[in-house]
């Protein structure tokens, strides 16, 4: 049996972690002052989302048809979670920072 790609598993794990961090970031906006928004949750979410995308892309490359690794579904799921999270972050960022008239 082929070994599972470490990058694929890491991508999926980070994708799940980035969803948890984004929920914590949204909760920190609702229950505390806006200054704490940039404290830990938003930077951590951004960094982990980009790492998720990078590791997912590497994992997909490692699990190609002529590869000795498996776990392509993990890599694709992690890549999708990372891309969705980056898109949500951009959307939420523009909603939060829009001027109020």
C-alpha positions in Angstrom: 0.0 0.0 0.0 1.3 3.5 -0.9 2.0 5.9 1.9 -0.2 8.9 2.4 1.2 12.3 1.4 2.2 14.3 4.5 1.5 17.5 2.6 -2.0 16.3 1.8 -2.8 15.4 5.4 -1.3 18.7 6.7 -3.4 20.7 4.2 -6.6 19.1 5.4 -5.7 19.5 9.0 -4.8 23.2 8.5 -8.0 23.7 6.5 -10.0 22.5 9.5 -7.9 24.6 11.8 -8.4 27.7 9.7 -12.2 27.3 9.9 -12.0 27.2 13.7 -9.8 30.2 13.8 -12.1 32.2 11.5 -15.0 31.4 13.8 -13.0 32.7 16.7 -12.1 35.8 14.8 -15.8 36.5 14.1 -16.7 35.9 17.7 -13.9 38.3 18.8 -15.5 41.0 16.7 -18.9 40.5 18.1 -18.0 40.4 21.8 -15.0 42.6 22.2 -13.7 45.9 20.9 -12.6 46.1 17.3 -9.0 46.7 18.3 -8.7 43.0 19.4 -9.7 41.9 16.0 -6.2 42.3 14.8 -4.8 40.8 17.9 -4.2 37.1 17.2 -7.1 35.5 15.3 -7.0 37.5 12.0 -3.2 37.2 11.4 -3.2 33.6 12.4 -6.2 32.9 10.1 -4.5 34.6 7.2 -1.2 32.8 7.6 -2.8 29.4 8.1 -5.1 29.9 5.1 -2.1 30.6 2.8 -0.2 27.6 4.2 -3.2 25.5 3.6 -3.3 26.5 0.0 0.4 26.0 -0.5 0.4 22.5 1.2 -2.7 21.5 -0.7 -1.0 22.4 -4.0 2.1 20.5 -3.1 0.0 17.5 -1.9 -1.9 17.4 -5.2 1.5 17.4 -7.0 2.7 14.6 -4.8 -0.3 12.4 -5.4 -0.4 12.5 -9.2 -1.1 9.4 -11.3 2.5 8.3 -11.5 3.2 9.0 -7.8 4.1 6.8 -4.9 1.7 8.6 -2.6 -2.0 8.6 -2.0 -4.3 11.2 -0.3 -5.3 13.3 -3.3 -8.7 13.9 -1.8 -7.2 15.2 1.4 -5.1 17.6 -0.6 -8.0 18.8 -2.7 -10.2 19.3 0.4 -7.5 21.3 2.1 -6.9 23.4 -0.9 -10.6 24.1 -1.3 -10.9 25.1 2.4 -7.9 27.4 2.2 -9.2 29.1 -1.0 -12.7 29.5 0.5 -11.3 30.9 3.7 -9.1 33.5 1.8 -12.2 34.5 -0.2 -14.3 34.9 3.0 -11.6 36.9 4.7 -11.4 39.3 1.8 -15.2 39.6 1.8 -15.5 40.1 5.6 -12.5 42.6 5.5 -14.3 44.8 3.0 -17.6 44.6 4.9 -16.0 45.5 8.2 -13.9 48.4 6.8 -16.5 50.0 4.5 -17.4 53.5 5.5 -20.6 54.0 7.3 -22.7 57.0 6.1 
